[in-house]
Amino acid sequence: MSLSKVGKRKIDQEGRIFQEKWERAYFFVEVQNIPTCLICKQSMSVSKEYNLRRHYQTNHSKHYDQYTEKMRDEKLHELKKGLRKYLLGSSEIVGPEQKQVFANASPNETAAVQPVEDVAGNLWEKLREKIKSLVAYSIAIDEITDINNTTQLAIFIRGVDENFDVSEELLDTVPMTGTKSGNEMFLRVEKSLKKFNIDWSKLVSVASTGTPAMVDVNDGLVTKLKSKVAMVCKDSDLKSVCCIIHPDSLCAQKLKMDHVMSVVVNSVNWICSRGLNHSEFTTLLYELDSQYGSLLYYTEIKWLSRGLVLKRFFESLEDIDSFMSSRGKPLPQLSSQDWIKDLAFLVDMTMHLNTLNISLQGHSQVVTQMYDLIRAFLAKLCLWETHLARNNLAHFPTLKSVSRNESDGLNYIPKIVELKTEFQKRLSDFKLYESELTLFSSPFSVKIESVHEALQMEVIDLQCNTVLKTKYDKVGVPEFCKYLWSSYPKYRSHCAKILSMFGSTYICEQLFSIMKLSKTKYCSQLKDSEWDSVLHIAT
């Protein structure tokens, strides 16, 4: 069989060619050969339908499945038009890749595109007006690095108005040059908040990544923000939470098992980074009728890639061993049963963590729901610890497939214990506010003794209100908040505050994908003010 046919089959198997039908099905388009979500602007690493479908179903199907037939076509057209606005900006910075994305656009649509700064200026003005109408808001802050290696402090705001409508917006991006101390960060954040006339008394919480510059008890950014809020409004206490998505990545450091990852990463990169090796290995897999056409690159940046790489590596173990040996690069670890069991455990554990990570991602996540997911994962860790002690590998199918000893499960109990300890430590912030979170999510079952005295009378009245109880049972939170009567002003205020909280800095990290997509060589000539405009439109 010719190599050309092998390559064609590999592309078909892998789904690497972007299909036009995916635009309508999942609201994705291809930009610079990268599948890009029209809704949230997140990019996928490969053009694979499974990845696109999973992203759409996880993050957007709830709101966008309502668009069918002609309405869906109109929505697709509208989203494409919105993407064009921030990719093109002005005609002076349009590159060939960006032009190709909308090659089929009508002349009238192209002419309708406003200069990027004009569009962003309107958005900034609308954002200022929107902030005035909010009754509570929180901020999320993270450091991201753009394509020019410039560190940017990304500041997002999440607010709730009197009708309990929630909005998340990019507030500002601030270049960080020179020192990156907590005080320097605070001065820049304070300046950004002042630019939008932020009312400090309405600021409920700040979500950060938990780095020393952010959370240092003496000079950290969060400490400075708390002092500022306390000074402006004595009755206010700014809540601080470390990113609830980051624990899985931090826990990976506890689980890292370098003796496994180093072999996998070196092997994958050696095969994939050399054209001849990669071509020969693809041919070998085809001849062996393997289920995969190739391996996946491993990247330290994207945590999800670790689980996918490990799973594919494990399932191609014999093929990789044969190929590496034939190329004079034998790997003795691939013949070691202990090493293979470690790899199998790591495959199972990273897949569990990936499932958690995907559940925690997405726009407008309610902090109580995210907290529930983390608590559920902690409960699972406890169960797995018990199971492993009895060598019950029901939830570790990969390890089970290679286990030959009744004591194999015992070897991995310390890893589970370390993960459990790390999760508990990272959730300590949320434990401080657990009673407040419970009052928001379960108002009809919360014990009155655990409720703050200022809210107790209203909560008792609420728990005895059968009309609202029926509505709560029907719609649940957060939708229930919209039906609260004005006779519960303190509880309404409490709900608005909790609803405004960020549970993670995921929205900041998503900005990294947008920056990577947008700040190409064709946009590198943008001034900082123009680049800020592009980001505001994109988000």
C-alpha positions in Angstrom: 0.0 0.0 0.0 1.4 3.5 -0.9 2.4 6.0 1.7 0.0 8.5 0.2 -2.9 6.3 1.0 -1.5 5.7 4.5 -1.4 9.5 5.1 -5.0 9.9 3.8 -6.3 7.2 6.1 -4.5 8.8 9.0 -6.1 12.2 8.4 -9.5 10.6 8.1 -9.0 8.5 11.3 -7.8 11.5 13.2 -10.3 13.9 11.9 -7.6 16.6 11.3 -9.4 18.2 8.4 -11.9 20.8 9.5 -15.4 20.0 8.2 -17.7 22.8 7.2 -20.7 21.1 8.8 -19.0 21.7 12.2 -19.6 25.4 11.9 -23.4 24.9 12.1 -23.3 22.0 14.5 -20.8 23.3 17.1 -20.3 27.0 16.2 -16.7 26.5 15.3 -14.7 28.1 12.4 -11.1 27.6 11.4 -8.7 30.5 11.9 -5.1 30.1 10.9 -5.7 26.3 10.7 -6.9 26.4 14.3 -10.5 25.4 15.2 -11.9 28.3 17.1 -15.2 28.6 19.0 -17.3 31.5 17.7 -19.1 31.8 21.1 -16.2 32.0 23.6 -13.2 32.3 21.2 -11.4 29.3 22.7 -9.2 27.4 20.3 -8.7 23.6 20.0 -5.4 22.0 19.4 -6.6 19.7 16.6 -9.5 19.6 14.2 -11.2 16.6 15.8 -15.0 16.4 15.9 -15.0 14.8 19.4 -13.1 17.7 20.9 -15.4 20.3 19.2 -18.5 18.4 20.2 -17.4 18.0 23.8 -16.5 21.7 24.1 -19.9 22.7 22.7 -21.9 20.3 24.8 -20.0 21.1 28.0 -20.0 24.9 27.7 -22.7 26.1 25.3 -25.3 23.5 24.4 -27.6 24.7 27.3 -28.0 28.1 25.7 -27.5 27.4 22.0 -29.4 24.2 21.4 -32.5 26.4 21.2 -31.3 27.7 17.8 -32.5 25.3 15.1 -32.9 25.4 11.4 -33.0 28.9 10.0 -32.5 30.5 13.5 -29.3 28.5 13.8 -28.0 29.7 10.5 -28.8 33.3 11.4 -27.0 32.9 14.8 -24.0 31.4 13.0 -23.9 34.4 10.6 -24.1 36.8 13.6 -21.3 35.1 15.5 -19.1 35.0 12.4 -19.7 38.7 12.0 -18.7 39.3 15.6 -15.5 37.3 15.2 -14.6 39.2 12.1 -14.9 42.5 14.0 -12.1 41.7 16.5 -9.9 39.8 14.1 -9.9 42.4 11.4 -10.2 45.6 13.4 -9.0 48.0 10.6 -8.0 47.0 7.1 -4.4 48.0 7.7 -3.7 45.0 9.9 -5.6 42.3 8.0 -3.5 39.3 7.1 -4.2 36.6 4.6 -5.4 34.0 7.2 -7.9 36.4 8.6 -9.2 37.4 5.2 -9.7 33.7 4.3 -11.9 33.1 7.3 -14.6 35.4 5.9 -13.8 35.1 2.2 -17.5 34.4 1.6 -18.8 37.5 3.4 -20.9 39.9 1.5 -19.4 43.4 0.5 -22.0 45.1 2.6 -21.0 43.2 5.8 -17.3 44.0 5.2 -18.1 47.7 4.8 -20.1 47.7 8.0 -17.1 46.8 10.1 -16.1 49.8 12.3 -12.6 50.7 13.3 -11.7 48.5 16.3 -11.2 51.4 18.7 -14.6 52.9 17.9 -16.3 49.6 18.5 -14.3 49.1 21.8 -15.0 52.7 22.9 -18.7 52.0 22.6 -18.3 48.8 24.6 -16.3 50.6 27.4 -19.0 53.2 27.7 -21.7 50.5 27.9 -19.6 48.7 30.5 -19.4 51.8 32.7 -23.1 52.2 32.5 -23.7 48.6 33.3 -21.4 48.7 36.3 -23.5 51.6 37.7 -26.6 49.3 37.6 -24.9 46.4 39.5 -25.8 45.8 43.1 -22.8 43.5 43.7 -19.7 42.5 41.9 -16.4 40.6 42.2 -13.1 40.6 40.3 -10.8 37.8 39.0 -7.2 38.6 38.5 -4.5 36.5 36.8 -1.1 37.0 35.1 -0.9 36.0 31.5 1.8 36.3 28.9 1.2 37.4 25.3 2.9 36.3 22.1 5.5 39.0 22.6 6.5 37.6 26.0 4.9 40.6 27.8 3.3 39.8 31.1 -0.2 41.2 31.4 -2.4 41.5 34.5 -5.9 40.5 33.3 -8.8 41.9 35.4 -12.3 40.6 34.9 -15.5 41.7 36.6 -18.6 39.6 37.4 -21.6 41.5 38.5 -25.3 41.1 39.4 -28.0 43.6 38.9 -31.3 44.1 40.8 -33.0 41.5 38.5 -30.3 39.0 39.2 -29.0 39.0 35.7 -25.3 38.0 35.8 -22.6 39.5 33.5 -18.9 38.8 33.1 -16.7 41.3 31.3 -13.1 42.0 30.8 -12.4 45.2 32.8 -8.8 45.8 31.9 -5.4 44.4 30.9 -2.4 46.0 32.5 1.2 45.4 31.2 3.5 44.4 34.1 7.0 45.7 33.6 9.7 45.9 36.2 8.9 44.6 39.7 5.8 42.4 40.2 5.3 42.9 43.9 1.9 42.8 45.5 2.1 46.6 46.1 2.9 47.3 42.4 0.0 45.0 41.4 -2.4 46.8 43.8 -1.5 50.2 42.5 -2.2 49.1 38.9 -5.4 47.3 39.8 -6.6 50.3 41.8 -6.0 52.6 38.9 -8.0 50.3 36.6 -10.9 50.1 39.0 -10.9 53.9 39.4 -11.1 54.2 35.6 -14.5 52.5 35.7 -15.7 54.3 38.9 -15.9 51.1 40.9 -17.8 51.4 44.1 -15.6 49.6 46.6 -18.5 49.0 49.0 -20.2 46.8 46.4 -17.0 44.7 45.9 -17.7 41.2 47.3 -14.7 39.0 46.5 -11.5 38.6 44.5 -10.3 35.4 42.9 -6.6 34.9 42.2 -4.2 32.1 41.4 -2.7 32.0 44.9 0.9 33.1 44.0 2.9 34.9 46.7 2.6 38.3 45.1 -1.2 37.8 45.1 -1.9 36.3 48.6 1.1 37.3 50.8 -0.4 38.1 54.2 1.8 41.2 54.6 2.3 42.7 51.1 0.1 40.7 48.7 -2.3 42.1 46.2 -5.3 40.5 48.0 -4.2 41.9 51.4 -4.0 45.4 49.9 -7.4 45.1 48.4 -8.9 43.9 51.7 -7.4 46.9 53.5 -8.8 49.3 50.9 -12.3 47.9 51.2 -12.1 47.9 55.0 -11.0 51.6 54.9 -13.8 52.7 52.5 -16.6 50.7 54.0 -16.1 49.5 57.6 -18.9 46.9 57.5 -17.6 45.2 54.4 -15.2 42.2 54.4 -13.7 41.4 51.0 -13.7 37.6 50.4 -10.7 36.0 48.9 -10.7 32.7 47.0 -7.8 30.9 45.3 -8.8 29.6 41.9 -10.9 26.5 42.3 -9.8 25.1 38.9 -6.1 25.4 39.8 -6.1 22.7 42.5 -6.1 19.8 39.9 -3.0 21.3 38.3 -1.3 21.9 41.6 -2.2 18.4 42.8 -0.5 17.1 39.6 2.7 18.3 41.1 2.1 15.9 44.0 1.1 13.1 41.5 3.8 14.0 39.0 5.7 10.7 39.0 8.6 12.1 37.0 10.0 8.7 36.3 6.9 8.0 34.2 6.3 11.4 32.6 9.9 11.9 31.5 9.9 8.7 29.5 6.6 9.4 27.9 7.4 13.1 27.1 10.9 12.3 25.7 9.5 9.4 23.6 6.6 11.4 22.2 8.6 14.5 21.4 11.4 12.4 19.8 8.9 10.7 17.5 6.8 13.7 16.7 9.5 16.3 16.4 11.3 14.5 13.6 9.5 14.3 10.3 11.0 11.0 9.2 10.4 9.3 12.6 6.9 10.5 12.7 6.2 9.3 9.1 7.7 5.9 9.7 5.9 5.5 13.0 2.5 6.4 11.4 3.2 3.8 8.7 4.0 1.2 11.4 0.8 1.9 13.3 -1.2 1.6 10.1 0.5 -1.8 9.2 -0.2 -3.0 12.7 -3.8 -1.8 12.3 -3.6 0.3 15.4 -6.6 2.4 16.5 -4.5 5.5 16.4 -2.8 7.1 13.4 -0.2 8.9 15.5 0.8 10.2 18.9 -0.2 13.5 20.6 2.3 16.1 21.5 2.5 16.8 25.2 2.5 20.4 26.4 3.1 21.5 30.0 0.7 24.5 29.5 -2.4 22.6 28.7 -3.1 20.2 31.6 -5.7 18.3 29.6 -3.0 17.2 27.1 -1.3 15.2 29.9 -4.2 12.8 30.3 -4.7 12.4 26.5 -1.0 11.8 25.9 -0.7 9.2 28.6 -3.8 7.3 27.5 -2.7 7.1 23.9 0.8 6.2 24.9 -0.4 3.4 27.1 -2.7 2.0 24.4 0.2 2.1 21.9 2.8 0.7 24.3 3.8 -2.4 22.2 4.0 -0.4 19.0 6.2 2.3 20.6 8.5 -0.3 22.2 8.9 -2.0 18.8 9.5 1.2 16.9 12.0 2.7 19.4 14.0 -0.5 19.5 14.1 -0.6 15.7 15.5 2.9 15.7 18.3 2.1 18.2 16.5 3.9 21.0 15.3 1.0 23.2 13.3 1.9 26.4 13.9 -0.7 29.1 11.1 0.9 31.2 8.5 -0.4 28.6 9.4 -4.0 29.7 9.2 -3.3 33.4 5.9 -4.4 35.0 6.3 -1.9 37.9 6.8 1.0 35.5 3.8 -0.1 33.4 1.6 -0.2 36.5 2.7 3.2 37.5 1.9 4.5 34.0 -1.5 2.8 34.2 -2.3 4.4 37.5 -1.3 7.8 36.1 -3.5 7.3 33.1 -6.6 6.6 35.3 -5.8 9.4 37.8 -5.2 12.1 35.1 -8.5 11.1 33.3 -10.4 11.5 36.6 -8.7 14.9 37.1 -9.5 15.9 33.5 -13.2 15.1 34.0 -13.2 17.4 37.0 -11.4 20.1 35.2 -13.9 20.1 32.3 -16.8 20.2 34.7 -15.4 23.3 36.4 -14.8 25.2 33.1 -17.2 27.4 31.2 -18.7 30.9 31.5 -21.0 32.1 34.3 -20.4 29.1 36.6 -22.0 29.6 40.0 -19.4 29.3 42.8 -21.6 27.0 44.9 -22.0 24.6 42.0 -18.2 24.5 41.5 -17.7 24.0 45.2 -20.1 21.0 45.1 -18.0 19.5 42.3 -14.8 19.8 44.3 -16.5 18.3 47.4 -17.7 15.4 45.3 -14.2 14.8 44.1 -12.9 14.8 47.7 -15.5 12.2 48.5 -14.4 10.1 45.5 -10.8 10.3 46.7 -11.9 8.9 50.1 -13.7 6.1 48.3 -10.7 5.3 46.1 -8.4 5.2 49.2 -10.7 2.6 50.8 -11.0 0.6 47.6 -7.2 0.5 47.0 -6.7 -0.8 50.5 -8.8 -3.8 49.5 -7.2 -3.9 46.0 -10.5 -3.0 44.5 -9.6 -1.4 41.2 -13.1 -0.8 39.9 -12.4 2.9 39.3 -8.9 2.3 37.9 -9.6 0.3 34.8 -6.2 0.8 33.2 -4.4 -0.3 36.3 -6.8 -3.2 36.6 -5.9 -4.4 33.1 -2.2 -4.8 34.0 -2.5 -5.8 37.7 -1.3 -9.3 38.5 -0.9 -9.0 42.3 -3.5 -8.6 45.0 -1.4 -5.9 46.7 -0.9 -3.7 43.7 -3.5 -1.2 44.9 -1.7 -0.6 48.2 1.2 1.0 46.4 -0.9 4.0 45.3 -2.7 4.8 48.5 0.0 7.4 49.5 -0.6 9.2 46.2 -4.4 9.4 46.9 -3.7 10.7 50.4 -1.4 13.4 49.1 -4.0 14.5 46.6 -6.7 14.5 49.3 -4.5 16.7 51.6 -3.8 19.1 48.8 -7.4 19.5 47.8 -8.4 20.1 51.4 -5.7 22.7 51.7 -6.7 24.5 48.5 -10.4 24.5 49.6 -9.7 26.1 52.9 -10.8 29.5 51.5 -14.2 28.1 50.6 -14.6 26.4 54.0 -14.5 29.9 55.6 -17.6 30.8 53.6 -19.4 27.4 53.6 -22.3 28.6 55.7 -22.9 31.6 53.4 -22.7 29.4 50.3 -25.1 26.8 51.8 -27.6 29.6 52.7 -27.6 30.6 49.0 -27.9 27.1 47.6 -30.2 25.4 50.2 -32.2 28.2 51.9 -35.1 25.9 52.8 -33.0 23.2 54.5 -30.3 25.3 56.2 -30.3 25.3 60.0 -31.2 28.7 61.4 -28.5 28.5 64.0 -25.9 28.6 61.2 -27.4 31.7 59.7 -26.0 35.2 60.5 -28.3 36.9 63.0 -29.1 39.8 60.6 -30.6 37.3 58.2 -32.4 34.9 60.6 -35.8 36.5 60.7 -36.1 36.7 56.9 -34.8 33.1 56.4 -37.5 31.8 58.9 -40.2 33.6 56.9 -38.8 32.2 53.7 -38.6 28.7 55.0 -42.3 28.9 55.9 -43.4 30.3 52.5 -44.9 27.4 50.6 -45.3 29.4 47.4 -41.6 30.2 47.2 -40.7 26.7 48.3 -42.7 25.3 45.4 -40.9 27.7 43.0 -37.5 26.8 44.5 -38.2 23.1 44.0 -39.2 23.8 40.4 -36.4 26.0 39.1 -33.6 25.7 41.7 -30.7 28.1 42.1 -29.6 30.5 40.7 -32.9 31.0 38.8 -34.8 31.0 42.1 -33.3 34.3 43.1 -35.3 36.1 40.4 -38.5 35.1 42.1 -37.6 36.4 45.6 -40.0 39.0 46.8 -39.0 42.5 47.8 -40.0 41.6 51.4 -36.7 39.7 51.7 -34.2 42.6 51.1 -31.4 41.2 53.2 -31.6 37.7 51.7 -31.8 39.2 48.2 -28.6 41.1 48.9 -26.9 38.0 50.2 -27.9 36.0 47.1 -26.6 38.8 44.8 -23.2 38.8 46.6 -22.8 35.0 46.3 -24.0 35.0 42.7 -21.4 37.6 41.9 -18.4 35.6 43.1 -15.9 34.1 40.8 -15.0 30.5 41.7 -11.9 30.5 39.4 -9.7 32.6 37.2 -10.6 30.3 34.2 -12.0 33.3 32.4 -8.6 35.0 32.6 -6.9 31.9 31.3 -9.4 31.8 28.4 -8.1 35.2 27.5 -4.7 33.6 26.9 -6.3 31.6 24.1 -7.8 34.7 22.5 -4.5 36.5 22.8 -2.6 33.6 21.1 -5.2 33.6 18.4 -5.4 37.3 17.8 -1.9 38.7 18.4 -0.3 37.2 15.3 2.5 38.6 13.2 -0.2 40.6 11.4 -1.3 42.2 14.6 2.0 42.8 16.2 2.1 46.4 15.0 -0.9 47.2 17.2 -0.4 49.9 19.8 -1.3 49.0 23.4 -4.5 51.0 23.2 -5.6 49.3 20.0 -4.7 45.9 21.4 -6.8 46.6 24.5 -9.7 47.4 22.2 -9.3 44.1 20.3 -9.4 42.2 23.6 -12.5 44.1 24.8 -14.3 43.2 21.6 -13.2 39.6 21.7 -14.4 39.0 25.2 
